[in-house]
Amino acid sequence: MRLSQRCSRHTGNRLPSWKVSSHHPKAIEVYRNRLILYGCGDFITDYEGIAGYESFRDDLVLMYLPALSARDGALARLTLVPFQIRNFRLNRTLPEDTIWLRDVLDRESRCFGAGVTLDEFGCLRLDYS
């Protein structure tokens, strides 16, 4: 079973969810039970090999899998599936790349009262109150 299928199956409910892409990590906020994603952009890009922006890790992307309440549309859960782009293909990230993504997203989201953790499937989870 593919990583994205395992993570999607692991969300474990039948609530509607939509997929949104990210170009490089930015903060995540939950405001009035509504998800706000900063820095959403290209999922598959043609930036490979362009020098000068390596610190942004444009080779790492996230597939966002929000689960929303069917009753009122409130955010129930957010799973993020990390990938690395090589030769216009999505590949599983190395553990150290997933940890890098977690650390950046966690740091950037803290000012909004959210945090990001790593689960046993290699997916990221949003923690918020």
URWO-V66113 format. One record per residue. RES is the residue in one small letter. PHI is phi in degrees with one decimal (999 if undefined). D_FIRST is the distance of its C-alpha to the first C-alpha in Angstrom with 2 decimals. Layout:
BEGIN
res	phi	d_first
RES	PHI	D_FIRST
RES	PHI	D_FIRST
END
This chain:
BEGIN
res	phi	d_first
m	999	0.00
r	-72.2	3.79
l	-57.7	6.61
s	-64.0	8.46
q	-69.9	6.45
r	-62.5	6.48
c	-67.2	10.01
s	-65.4	11.03
r	-65.2	10.25
h	-68.4	12.02
t	-64.2	15.05
g	67.6	15.76
n	-139.4	18.52
r	-105.4	19.61
l	-73.6	21.77
p	-64.8	21.91
s	-142.8	20.20
w	-127.8	20.66
k	-103.9	19.13
v	-129.6	21.68
s	-103.7	21.61
s	-132.9	23.48
h	-84.7	25.42
h	-145.9	26.30
p	-60.9	26.28
k	-138.9	28.94
a	-64.4	29.84
i	-122.4	28.20
e	-130.9	30.63
v	-118.0	30.69
y	-121.0	34.10
r	53.0	35.25
n	63.9	31.68
r	-116.1	30.75
l	-80.8	28.29
i	-121.0	29.93
l	-108.3	27.88
y	-96.4	30.09
g	79.3	29.41
c	-74.2	26.97
g	-154.5	27.19
d	-68.4	25.40
f	-95.3	21.63
i	-108.9	21.92
t	-122.2	25.36
d	-111.5	27.88
y	-84.5	29.19
e	-56.0	27.80
g	91.5	30.79
i	-80.8	33.18
a	-85.1	35.02
g	106.2	36.40
y	-126.3	33.53
e	-59.3	31.39
s	-66.5	31.86
f	-81.3	29.94
r	52.5	26.82
d	-67.6	26.25
d	-82.9	23.43
l	-104.7	21.33
v	-132.3	20.17
l	-125.9	18.58
m	-101.2	16.82
y	-91.5	18.65
l	-123.0	17.29
p	-79.0	20.44
a	-110.0	20.80
l	-115.3	24.37
s	-67.1	26.72
a	-67.1	27.44
r	-73.2	30.97
d	-134.5	32.07
g	78.5	29.34
a	-67.7	29.38
l	-68.0	26.46
a	-97.1	24.58
r	-167.4	21.85
l	-132.3	20.52
t	-110.4	17.15
l	-120.2	17.08
v	-106.9	14.16
p	-84.0	15.78
f	-137.6	15.60
q	-117.2	18.15
i	-94.6	19.79
r	-140.7	21.04
n	54.0	22.73
f	61.1	21.65
r	-125.0	17.92
l	-87.2	15.48
n	-127.3	14.11
r	-64.1	12.73
t	-79.7	15.89
l	-72.4	17.58
p	-53.5	18.30
e	-67.7	21.89
d	-72.7	21.12
t	-64.4	19.10
i	-64.6	22.09
w	-60.0	24.47
l	-60.1	22.93
r	-57.9	23.07
d	-62.8	26.65
v	-65.7	27.82
l	-63.9	26.43
d	-62.5	27.75
r	-60.7	31.12
e	-69.9	31.49
s	-90.7	30.57
r	-57.4	32.87
c	-66.3	35.92
f	-103.5	34.40
g	76.9	33.72
a	-119.1	29.94
g	-142.9	27.77
v	-127.1	24.25
t	-123.7	22.33
l	-101.6	19.23
d	-99.6	16.84
e	-70.1	14.97
f	-96.3	11.59
g	84.6	13.49
c	-97.8	14.24
l	-102.8	17.88
r	-127.8	19.77
l	-86.6	23.19
d	-108.7	25.88
y	-149.9	28.99
s	-114.1	31.93
END
